[in-house]
Amino acid sequence: APSDLKINYINEKKLKNYCKKLITIDDNYNRKFASDIIINYSPVISKKIYKRKCLNKTRLFLGEKFNFISKEKYLKNPNISESQKKKLNILIYFGTNDRSNLIDKIKKKMVNNEIINKVYSFNKKKIVPHRTFLKKIEQSDLLLISSGVTLQEGLQMKKMIFATFFSKNQKNFYKYYKKKRLINDLGSFENFIKFGIKKINLTLNQNKSKIK
């Protein structure tokens, strides 16, 4: 039962009548839980946050090691070496709400045809298989995204990320990975895209090497 699907404590109590174990994947921790198991893969989560919000017998699986996102076998690195690549593929996605104005503002800054090859833009994540969405991430050189689940997917694929946040849990992810210098603030993308193509590709290679 993903916690962002408008499921609440009462819904969970009803669901428990139809299953042996109820598992909730949570990233908001802003309500009570009737689940037998709660999974929260946030790197900044702690058990005290769930105090008085779940049953005494509820098992908590918290932290990065319980991150269920992984790079699938069909996602393979391109054969072209980064040093030979002349242009960039960029993916833009800021979550399920309408961010048309922000996306249009960013696109206006991407006018250098000598640097940019393709831009994959998903506003509100139009109906597209998630496998296809992941493939577009893998095909992209850098991501302009909100710091939610897509950020986790991008880091798994060692992508350079320029991120922002729109909610409390996204802010927590943003602050954590920004402090570790694994992501960049979205506001710095405008200066980055002005670099020459050689410097950009060098930076992309350096970024890959620092993501474990």
SVG drawing of the C-alpha trace seen along z (x, -y; Angstrom):
<svg xmlns="http://www.w3.org/2000/svg" viewBox="-12 -31 49 45">
<polyline fill="none" stroke="black" stroke-width="0.4" points="0.0,0.0 2.0,-3.0 1.3,-5.9 0.8,-8.5 -2.3,-6.9 -4.8,-8.6 -4.7,-5.6 -5.2,-6.4 -5.3,-4.6 -9.0,-3.5 -8.3,-2.2 -5.4,-0.2 -7.5,1.4 -10.0,2.5 -7.3,3.9 -5.9,6.0 -9.1,8.1 -8.1,9.4 -4.4,10.2 -2.0,11.9 0.5,9.1 0.0,5.5 3.1,3.6 3.2,-0.2 5.9,-1.9 5.9,-5.4 7.7,-8.6 5.6,-11.2 5.2,-9.8 2.4,-12.3 -0.3,-9.9 -1.1,-6.8 -0.5,-3.4 -2.2,0.0 0.3,1.9 2.4,4.9 5.4,3.6 6.5,0.1 9.3,-0.5 10.8,-4.0 14.1,-4.2 14.8,-7.8 18.4,-8.2 17.4,-10.7 14.5,-8.7 14.6,-7.5 12.5,-5.2 11.4,-8.0 9.5,-9.6 7.1,-6.7 6.7,-6.7 2.9,-6.7 2.1,-6.5 2.1,-2.7 1.3,0.5 3.9,1.8 4.2,4.9 4.8,3.1 8.2,3.9 10.1,0.9 12.5,1.2 14.1,-2.2 17.1,-3.7 18.9,-3.5 19.6,0.3 15.8,0.8 15.7,-1.1 13.9,1.1 15.0,-0.8 17.7,0.9 19.2,0.7 17.4,3.4 19.2,5.7 17.8,4.2 19.3,0.8 22.8,1.0 25.4,-1.7 25.7,-3.1 28.7,-1.8 29.8,-5.4 32.3,-6.6 31.5,-9.8 34.7,-11.5 33.4,-11.0 29.9,-12.2 29.3,-15.7 25.8,-16.5 23.7,-16.0 20.4,-14.2 18.5,-15.9 15.4,-14.6 13.0,-17.0 10.4,-15.8 9.1,-17.6 6.5,-15.1 2.8,-14.5 1.6,-18.1 1.5,-20.5 4.9,-22.3 4.4,-23.6 5.6,-27.1 8.8,-25.8 9.5,-23.4 8.9,-26.1 11.2,-28.5 14.0,-25.9 13.6,-25.0 14.1,-28.6 17.6,-28.5 18.5,-25.4 19.1,-27.1 22.6,-25.8 22.2,-23.2 25.9,-22.4 25.5,-21.1 22.0,-19.7 20.8,-16.6 17.5,-15.6 15.2,-16.8 12.9,-14.3 10.2,-16.3 7.5,-14.7 5.0,-17.1 2.8,-15.3 4.3,-12.1 1.9,-11.5 0.7,-8.0 3.8,-6.1 5.1,-2.7 7.5,-3.1 10.0,-0.8 9.9,-3.4 10.5,-6.2 13.5,-4.4 14.9,-3.9 14.7,-7.6 16.6,-8.2 19.2,-5.8 19.5,-7.4 19.9,-10.9 23.2,-12.5 21.7,-14.6 18.4,-15.0 16.4,-18.1 14.0,-16.7 12.3,-17.1 14.0,-15.2 11.5,-12.3 11.7,-8.7 13.1,-9.8 16.1,-11.1 16.8,-7.7 16.5,-6.1 18.9,-8.7 21.5,-8.1 21.3,-4.3 22.2,-5.0 25.0,-7.5 23.4,-10.4 24.3,-14.0 21.2,-15.6 20.0,-19.2 17.2,-19.0 14.6,-21.0 11.8,-20.2 8.1,-20.8 7.3,-18.9 8.7,-18.2 10.0,-14.7 11.5,-15.9 13.3,-18.7 14.8,-16.1 16.1,-14.1 17.4,-17.3 19.3,-18.5 20.8,-15.1 22.2,-14.4 23.1,-18.1 25.2,-17.9 26.9,-14.8 27.5,-16.7 25.8,-14.0 23.2,-16.4 23.2,-20.1 20.6,-22.8 18.4,-23.3 19.3,-27.0 22.9,-26.2 21.9,-24.5 21.8,-27.8 25.5,-28.4 26.4,-24.7 24.8,-24.6 27.0,-27.6 30.2,-25.5 31.9,-24.2 31.0,-20.6 34.5,-19.3 34.2,-20.7 30.6,-19.4 31.6,-15.9 34.6,-16.0 32.3,-17.1 29.8,-14.3 32.6,-11.7 33.8,-13.1 30.3,-13.0 29.9,-9.3 33.1,-8.4 32.0,-9.9 28.6,-8.2 29.1,-4.8"/>
</svg>
